[in-house]
């Protein structure tokens, strides 16, 4: 038994418009967004106040207190609005 394969030795030509070395506006925007997100994350990692806040909210006691919080101190809209007005002056 003899098996014969016929193959095209040259790969098909690629569409020149599909491969471009110039980034599109969309890929540039995505790259800028990624760079900004990386900068923000690095800033948060080195911020002492952010680190302290993370330590507080990841404490098991604090997370339990947050989970069981209730709205016992119900304030009507007019009282909240007047308190806000007083504090913003």
N, C-alpha and C positions, 0 to 999 in steps of 0.2 A: 504494500500500500504506500502510495506516495502522496504527501500533502504539499500543495503549492500555494504560496500566499502571494498576493499581488498587493503591493503597497505603493503609495505615492511617496516618493523620496523627498520631495520638497513640501514643506508645510504651507498651508494656505496663507495668502497675504492678509495681513491685518488691515482693518480700516484705519486710515491715517487720522481720521477725525476722532476715533475712540481713544487713541493714545496721544496725550499731549503733555509736554513738559511744563506748560504754563498753567498754574493753578486757577481754577474757576473762582468766581466771586463767592460762590457757596462754600467751596472747600477752604477758601481763605477765611471766611466768617467762622466756620467750624473750628479751624485751627486757632483763631483768635479767642474763641469761647473756651477752648480747652486750656490755652495758656492762662487766661484769666481765672479759670477754676483752679488750676494748679497753684497760681499765685495766692488765691484766697485760702486754699487749704494749707499751704505752707505758713501763711500769716497766722491762721488759727492755731496751728500746732506750736508756734513759738510765742503765743500770747498768754501771759500768766493769768490774766483775768478769765480767759476762756478755759484754761486748764483747771482753775479753781472751781468754775461753774460746773464743768464736766464731773469733777470729783464729787461735788455736792449732789448732783442729780443721779449719779450712778451708785450712791450710797444706798444700801438696802433699806435702811430706816427712812430715808428721805423719799425713796420711790414708793414705799408703803404708805407714807403720809399723803403723797400726791394722789395715789390711787383711791384713797378713802375720803378725799375731800368732798365736802358737801356744800351746798349753797345755803347754809344756815343764816348767813348775814344777807338777807334779801333787801335790796335798796331799790326804792321806786325811781323812775326815770327823772323826775323833777329834782329829787335830792341829789342824785348823781350829777345831774347837769349843773346845779348850783355849786356843788363842791368842786367840780372841774373848773367852773368859771372863777371861783375864789383862788384856786391854786395856780391858774394860768395868768393871773394879773401881776 
